Amino acid sequence: MNSLTPNSLHARDIAAVLHPQTHARRHLQDGPTIMTHGQGVFIHDDAGNAFLDAGAGLWCASLGYANERLARTAYEAMRTLGYYQLFRHASHPAAIELSEKLLSIAPVPMSKVLLQCSGSEANDTALKLVWYHWNARGQPQRRKVISRLGSYHGSTCATISLTGKPDYHAGFGLPFEGFRYVDCPNHYRAAEPGESEEAFSARMAAQLEALILAEGPETVAAFWADPVQGGAGGLPPPRGYFERVQEVLRRHGVLFVADEVICGFGRTGAMWGCETYAITPDILCCAKALSAAMQPISAVLINEEIFQSLLTQSDRLGAFIHGFTYAGHPVCSAVALETLRIYEEMDLIGHVREVEPVFLRELGALQDHPMIGHFNGCGLIGGMEMVRDKDTRADWPAEAKLGARLDEAARRNGLILRIVGNRIAFSPPLIITAAEIQDLAGRLRRSLDEVHAELVAL
Ligand SMILES: Cc1ncc(COP(=O)(O)O)c(C=O)c1O
């Protein structure tokens, strides 16, 4: 079935659905891939194809695509208390238990939890809290926020401004004023010849410090970073990066907001990316694997200092005036709580650590392929650099349409890839087995071989 069949789902999709992150005009012709069901790490379309999903949807389907226990949890929650809100002192057991649980597993002592509905909402709320905090502290001029080129932090007006991707700003008249960006710490692409990872990290931190000094430290509110940079294509930080960066932030009293939206809950082989990279955030945002992506829920964890500022503001202003109708939704909260129980019972982090060497070895072995310049990762997240020439690290020209070709070849081989520019990002469901990782690498090698043959024949 395709878009030419009248009244097919394909035709109806084209007629009715506007797709995010999709070429609107091309969709009119190409139509959708319609997914019908999933099991484990495989997702199935309506044409009967099964795809191994190397990206867990959008870095999120940690337990794969179906889960009976979470389905029952949602069902029971809907039968008992299908909705209530947390406004004006109201609460419910699932929100309380989930908040306690998050505080108990936080990477650094945290004081309170604000439950939200998405990663974007979490980062957007955290940004408001940063500004609220500095206002409470009598430093309202601390408004500017620094993030990294290549980072993605969400799609609201403010979080897309935090996002260091000019192509995501284009056409919207964004970013807002007051957002600044430092370079993406991609050692493979941006290091000087012979520069060690440590020296590169020191240079990146020096660039951050120079920016803070140029802006005026008294105007800089916060630095925003995801421990492994998802938007830059699953890019782990170079050695020493966050140590150096945090020294700079401490020197200038700038807050660190950790975006754990993709790294949280085991992705890096620890509960948090902050643990993996010794980050001590003032605010932590998490989402996605919090509910195994089966319900839209996120959370902002704040430390005691930020909470004290909120108390001050409530005294001054009458209340903490912020909130979303569905924030802390009882069904989502119940599913998130059950998800965290499942993770503990199955020792998900232990599993990630166990398969990590297979993940690094199998994907690392693809560096022998003529198109792959570099791979690195940690836990079950990582990225691969595609190059035309391994010695010069030159890229394929845009006319080669590398991304589209590889995406197509991968799908022919039953594999869904996340391609970000010249990088392939990997974040498979956290339940992936060693054999499935080998399967993934085999499908990828076949896809790369096919694309390479096409490109050299051009
Ligand atoms: C690091 C990071 N932060 C924030 C977001 C935004 O999350 P959401 O799409 O749930 O709004 C994403 C989404 O991919 C992300 O990768």
The ligand as a Tripos MOL2 file, in Angstrom:
@<TRIPOS>MOLECULE
LIG
   16    16     1     0     0
SMALL
NO_CHARGES

@<TRIPOS>ATOM
      1 C1         19.3050   16.2330   25.2100 C.3       1 LIG1
      2 C2         17.8710   16.5300   24.9350 C.ar      1 LIG1
      3 N1         17.2470   17.4590   25.6440 N.ar      1 LIG1
      4 C3         15.9510   17.7660   25.4570 C.ar      1 LIG1
      5 C4         15.2130   17.1160   24.4890 C.ar      1 LIG1
      6 C5         13.7690   17.4840   24.2700 C.3       1 LIG1
      7 O1         12.9520   16.4770   24.7320 O.3       1 LIG1
      8 P1         11.4230   16.3630   24.2170 P.3       1 LIG1
      9 O2         11.4570   15.9790   22.7890 O.co2     1 LIG1
     10 O3         10.8340   15.3280   25.1210 O.co2     1 LIG1
     11 O4         10.8030   17.6890   24.4200 O.co2     1 LIG1
     12 C6         15.8240   16.1100   23.7370 C.ar      1 LIG1
     13 C7         15.0610   15.3950   22.6980 C.2       1 LIG1
     14 O5         15.5820   14.5870   21.9510 O.2       1 LIG1
     15 C8         17.1900   15.8260   23.9470 C.ar      1 LIG1
     16 O6         17.8220   14.9030   23.2110 O.3       1 LIG1
@<TRIPOS>BOND
     1     1     2 1
     2     2     3 ar
     3     2    15 ar
     4     3     4 ar
     5     4     5 ar
     6     5     6 1
     7     5    12 ar
     8     6     7 1
     9     7     8 1
    10     8     9 2
    11     8    10 1
    12     8    11 1
    13    12    13 1
    14    12    15 ar
    15    13    14 2
    16    15    16 1
@<TRIPOS>SUBSTRUCTURE
     1 LIG1         1 GROUP 0 **** ****
